[in-house]
């Protein structure tokens, strides 16, 4: 079989899993801007699945696509360091405020521009929203089948892909026709680390928007080393219709946001001694909490 | 037209709990907006299924029977739901936030170009004021969900597109037999009208469903462990305590990421939500990701060697000490003082 055209959809997210003291405001709410921007964990696991496919089908091309501000290009470089071939940044102020439907519209346009492709991979969900909607919405827009919660791609053969998926109460092996979209579950293997040689090679990869901040000699490198060019697309490049973008293209609106405030309630401190624990257990039994 | 629709998920020929929970909620939403409650149930050999759905308040049950509909596959189910919604034009469409509902609802939303809110924990009928348009929308579905790793609660509305679609988290809404339940209408879905050959692009090769022995959600007592438990081996102590107390073992995301426990036992934002009578948190620091899934527990005992662990803020009793020393003492007392 010839190489596959594999696309990975990835998102740069604030690290909502590690909210340290620095990220807490005095009123007990989270200071979102203080959180580090990271490669969404399940998207990174999706990249690993792409790399494994390429290990088997060595002529394959892996293109990582991300939509976000210019700094999201960091995850494209990270992907190149780990083994991806190309990076595409989709960025435009007009995308601000997009919900999942508006986001999936834009990603679908980008995929149409990258067609024909065989496999589209993305994480099940991003940790800043946990919606798990964008993958299936993109698949529906493109009229292609999907396999969600993938743990392992078993094989790609004769225009079919077979994968094992994780359900809340078991596992399932499915076989679907190409092209197909897979969302990768957190129980899939972690992504391989950055490769030192690739890091040296792609260190100065950048998008046209980033170029202006680069040193002149690095900019000149792009003249001969085209692999350093990250692709950048905006609304015009994608021929996106503005009514489907950003806030106006998002059917869901935020009515209200309530910050969770960490409050303290009264608690009794018990020592880890026989006496205290016996007293606690006696209370539990007496109040029919146990037994 | 304009009714409340619930996608009823089937497991071993019976509606799953979350579907009955949403039917109960859907009934009250429908009553508030003066609409009917309809449900769509898809599978094979579902004759008689409507009886239980009427009990939970459905006025109309749409049934699709076909061998291609069981076990669940994305494309045929999505094609039918989107097709029925196009014909029936619901005002509200609800799905369980299960592996199936979260696979299906986004495709329906994309097909109909409608807004969808994931993992709602609360649904209310209310008004929405749009500042920019200076316009008030009446009787919208206010969809509440935790967001941003559980650090905020967002209320989402879908003012301009119908149906207003949402998936609803399992176990957060109460299922209740409807007191005015009556025998409603059954509508048979002609599956071939919606499911063409292209909807069969994916086939099931193998299926291994683990027996639902684990019933964390309905357990009265939960002994949960975090990263602080230390190792997979040390989790055995939690099982010992759960066994003598007649409870179940849960875990935080940190413990699962560390490989101490399996995903099925994860409690919290990205796991399941529990509300037991007694929650014993062992070596759990108490990040919001975890507490979002257990903060409705009636009583919380926190065992942690960090006297300032965030979990203490939710606790009724705090034992500052090693889990490995405290639990055996609890087991010992319990064994000696109860039969």
Interface residues (C-beta under 8 A of the other chain):
Chain A: X14 X16 X17 X19 X29 X30 X32 X99 X100 X101 X104 X127 X128 X129 X130 X131 X132 X133 X134 X135 X136 X137 X138 X139 X140 X141 X143 X145 X146 X147 X148 X149 X162 X166 X167 X168 X169 X170 X171 X172 X173 X174 X175 X176 X177 X180 X186 X187 X250 X251 X252 X253 X254 X255 X256 X257 X258 X259 X260 X262 X263 X264 X265 X267 X268 X269 X270 X271 X272 X274 X276 X277 X278 X280 X281 X282 X284 X285 X289 X290 X291
Chain B: X71 X74 X75 X78 X98 X99 X102 X103 X104 X105 X106 X107 X109 X110 X111 X113 X114 X115 X116 X117 X118 X119 X128 X130 X142 X146 X147 X148 X149 X150 X151 X152 X153 X154 X155 X156 X157 X158 X159 X160 X161 X198 X201 X202 X203 X204 X205 X206 X207 X208 X209 X210 X212 X221 X245 X246 X253 X263 X264 X269 X270 X277 X278 X287 X288 X289 X299 X301 X302 X307 X310 X312 X313 X314 X315 X316 X317 X318 X319 X320 X321 X322 X325 X326 X329 X330 X333 X334 X337 X338
